[in-house]
Amino acid sequence: MTMTHDEILQGLFDNTLIGNKPEVADLVNLGLAEGLEPSSMLFDALIPSLEEVGARFERGDYFVPEMLIAARAMQGALDILRPLLVAEGVQQIGTFVMGTVKGDVHDIGKNLVNIMLEGAGFTVHDLGVNVAPEVFIEAINEHKPDIVGFSAFLTTTMPMFKANINVLEKAGIRDNVIVMVGGAPVTQEYADKVAVSAVRLGKQGIAKQIFLGVRETDTAIDYLSAFVELARGSDWNAAVGMERA
């Protein structure tokens, strides 16, 4: 099958939008065979498609299942493109360590965020679910992330945010990382309560704000807006410095 570059990009956009993971993978491989740059497929088709997913979610046309299958389709494409993007010299703009806190096994929102962050140019080290504080410490010491993200879906596990931050402080590494917290029940008020510099990533879940293109104006969204801009060439160090202000 012969397709023009524009047709391949349109196909990637359309099939990511509907979550057709096998077709997205096939189109990525076809694009590579036809000489299409990996970065073009990422920035001209895959990310715009997920932005459209976010717009549809905002309008109420899409719900979490549709977001999830679209994100999985993009993940399949990223699995193919990631080593090629590195070889192509696409700049990695920052590093995340992410995990669902101890006692909580929910991960859909976290996984959606991870996919979008990777697509935007971040390296993400996902520790999974039910992550103990000492595991976060080990990962921070190993990977030296710019940001550590704590996710909780249950109100009963939200106190682990503060417990994790206390452990970071005791280990002497709290000032080395930006701390972000998120999950369906998390509010900005609660984030402020556990730590001044911890921010929620959307009171309807961390995934929503990523997919919406972070259009709101509260502190957490300002952070994520900066991250989106980073993918378009802004200054990562300035964004990291936001938390220190």
Legacy VTK file of the C-alpha trace (Angstrom):
# vtk DataFile Version 3.0
C-alpha trace
ASCII
DATASET POLYDATA
POINTS 245 float
0.000 0.000 0.000
1.336 3.388 -1.018
0.308 6.487 0.900
1.590 10.027 0.901
3.105 11.465 4.043
0.021 13.603 4.578
-2.235 10.561 4.243
-0.169 8.653 6.793
-0.303 11.542 9.242
-4.050 11.880 8.784
-4.445 8.150 9.294
-2.432 8.310 12.497
-4.578 11.169 13.744
-7.864 9.445 12.878
-6.964 6.012 14.214
-5.449 7.306 17.433
-8.650 9.266 17.957
-10.743 6.087 17.852
-8.180 3.940 19.654
-7.364 1.593 16.759
-4.042 0.433 18.183
-3.128 -2.159 15.473
-3.782 0.311 12.659
-1.791 3.024 14.419
1.177 0.667 14.755
0.882 -0.335 11.094
0.795 3.307 10.007
3.835 4.147 12.127
5.771 1.322 10.482
4.546 2.407 7.054
5.571 5.969 7.773
9.051 4.841 8.716
9.305 2.748 5.564
8.219 5.764 3.512
10.821 8.037 5.089
8.505 9.982 7.396
10.364 11.500 10.341
9.464 10.008 13.751
9.176 13.502 15.222
6.674 14.469 12.514
4.460 11.506 13.353
4.606 12.437 17.029
4.072 16.196 16.865
1.971 16.441 13.699
-0.394 13.513 14.283
-0.247 11.653 17.597
-0.187 14.547 20.051
-2.770 16.598 18.094
-5.027 13.536 18.076
-4.895 13.245 21.853
-5.541 16.967 22.118
-8.728 16.319 20.163
-9.541 13.457 22.541
-9.240 16.007 25.344
-11.543 18.443 23.578
-14.145 15.726 23.099
-13.835 14.728 26.747
-14.386 18.336 27.759
-17.545 18.542 25.638
-18.852 15.300 27.108
-18.546 13.419 23.807
-15.809 11.147 25.185
-15.487 9.469 28.556
-12.643 7.711 30.391
-12.901 4.458 28.344
-12.487 6.374 25.074
-9.580 8.319 26.548
-7.968 5.101 27.686
-8.136 3.280 24.360
-6.836 6.358 22.536
-3.961 6.600 24.993
-3.169 2.922 24.524
-3.078 3.399 20.774
-0.605 6.226 21.234
1.427 4.105 23.643
1.798 1.469 20.955
3.125 4.101 18.586
5.520 5.445 21.212
6.900 1.963 21.829
8.018 1.944 18.198
9.074 5.580 17.959
10.814 6.119 21.298
14.270 4.749 20.368
14.080 6.446 16.992
13.197 9.785 18.564
16.246 9.484 20.795
18.418 8.676 17.776
16.865 11.568 15.886
17.910 13.871 18.697
14.473 14.882 19.960
15.273 16.539 23.261
14.061 14.952 26.469
12.782 17.903 28.450
12.533 16.447 31.920
12.199 13.346 34.061
9.257 12.141 36.143
9.029 9.436 38.781
5.377 8.440 39.111
3.524 6.014 41.344
0.268 5.248 43.093
0.798 5.514 46.833
0.938 2.662 49.332
-2.436 1.053 49.961
-3.929 2.122 46.617
-4.024 -0.023 43.482
-5.795 2.372 41.079
-3.750 3.469 38.095
-5.888 4.440 35.083
-5.400 8.200 35.527
-1.727 7.804 36.293
-1.199 5.647 33.235
-2.950 8.147 30.976
-0.775 10.938 32.311
2.366 8.864 31.797
1.531 8.307 28.145
0.911 12.000 27.528
4.073 13.021 29.350
6.144 10.601 27.287
4.533 11.905 24.134
5.408 15.455 25.148
9.073 14.558 25.579
9.418 13.541 29.220
11.167 10.450 30.499
8.773 8.706 32.887
9.737 6.077 35.433
6.485 4.468 36.532
6.741 2.607 39.834
3.279 1.104 39.530
0.729 0.853 42.328
0.860 0.361 46.095
4.264 2.062 46.164
5.873 2.351 49.607
7.633 5.612 50.585
11.042 3.949 50.638
10.534 2.790 47.032
9.960 6.392 45.970
13.170 7.349 47.785
15.146 4.637 45.988
13.752 5.700 42.615
14.511 9.370 43.229
18.077 8.560 44.211
18.471 6.317 41.160
16.806 8.382 38.448
17.378 11.957 39.745
13.966 13.169 38.482
12.880 16.761 38.173
9.399 15.837 39.388
7.916 13.096 41.541
4.196 12.408 41.229
2.064 10.746 43.905
-1.324 9.449 42.777
-4.240 8.371 44.990
-7.779 7.454 44.025
-9.055 6.750 47.545
-9.605 9.313 50.276
-8.206 6.740 52.701
-4.852 6.696 50.895
-4.507 10.450 50.392
-2.680 10.826 53.755
0.205 8.966 52.116
1.003 12.193 50.263
2.106 13.794 53.509
3.777 10.602 54.690
5.805 10.462 51.468
6.776 14.115 51.729
7.893 13.575 55.330
10.092 10.719 54.172
11.585 12.926 51.450
12.373 15.557 54.063
13.970 13.027 56.412
16.084 11.695 53.551
17.265 15.236 52.803
16.038 15.201 49.198
12.778 17.144 49.393
14.344 20.250 47.887
15.748 18.257 44.973
12.384 17.550 43.339
9.083 19.141 42.480
6.254 17.215 44.166
2.944 16.775 42.401
-0.107 15.009 43.763
-3.197 13.906 41.937
-6.227 11.674 41.808
-9.991 11.915 41.617
-10.614 13.129 45.196
-7.620 15.457 45.433
-8.345 19.181 45.753
-6.027 22.168 45.723
-6.975 22.792 49.346
-5.795 19.330 50.312
-2.594 19.726 48.323
-1.916 23.010 50.117
-2.542 21.272 53.422
0.019 18.522 52.914
2.720 20.792 51.502
2.799 24.330 50.125
4.674 23.241 47.034
2.585 20.176 46.296
-0.042 20.751 43.648
-3.076 18.812 42.548
-3.369 17.790 38.930
-7.071 18.341 38.474
-9.897 17.770 40.911
-11.530 15.356 38.487
-8.346 13.326 38.144
-4.841 13.920 36.894
-5.619 12.529 33.457
-8.353 15.057 32.676
-6.134 18.125 32.853
-3.501 16.582 30.590
-6.104 15.717 27.976
-7.827 19.087 28.198
-4.634 20.842 27.245
-4.499 22.363 30.739
-6.746 25.338 30.024
-7.599 26.243 33.618
-5.673 28.858 35.559
-5.009 27.456 39.031
-1.509 26.673 40.246
-1.485 23.059 39.119
-2.632 23.995 35.647
-0.037 26.731 35.408
2.572 24.055 36.048
1.194 21.790 33.358
0.810 24.657 30.925
4.517 25.270 31.337
5.169 21.612 30.601
3.137 21.770 27.406
5.099 24.841 26.362
8.308 22.983 27.090
7.451 20.497 24.385
7.359 23.462 22.016
10.755 24.825 22.947
10.446 26.784 26.180
12.867 26.748 29.102
12.684 23.649 31.307
14.811 25.171 34.037
12.384 28.062 34.356
9.501 25.653 34.855
11.398 23.688 37.477
12.075 26.965 39.234
8.342 27.692 39.435
7.961 25.444 42.433
10.710 27.218 44.302
9.024 30.623 43.902
LINES 1 246
245 0 1 2 3 4 5 6 7 8 9 10 11 12 13 14 15 16 17 18 19 20 21 22 23 24 25 26 27 28 29 30 31 32 33 34 35 36 37 38 39 40 41 42 43 44 45 46 47 48 49 50 51 52 53 54 55 56 57 58 59 60 61 62 63 64 65 66 67 68 69 70 71 72 73 74 75 76 77 78 79 80 81 82 83 84 85 86 87 88 89 90 91 92 93 94 95 96 97 98 99 100 101 102 103 104 105 106 107 108 109 110 111 112 113 114 115 116 117 118 119 120 121 122 123 124 125 126 127 128 129 130 131 132 133 134 135 136 137 138 139 140 141 142 143 144 145 146 147 148 149 150 151 152 153 154 155 156 157 158 159 160 161 162 163 164 165 166 167 168 169 170 171 172 173 174 175 176 177 178 179 180 181 182 183 184 185 186 187 188 189 190 191 192 193 194 195 196 197 198 199 200 201 202 203 204 205 206 207 208 209 210 211 212 213 214 215 216 217 218 219 220 221 222 223 224 225 226 227 228 229 230 231 232 233 234 235 236 237 238 239 240 241 242 243 244
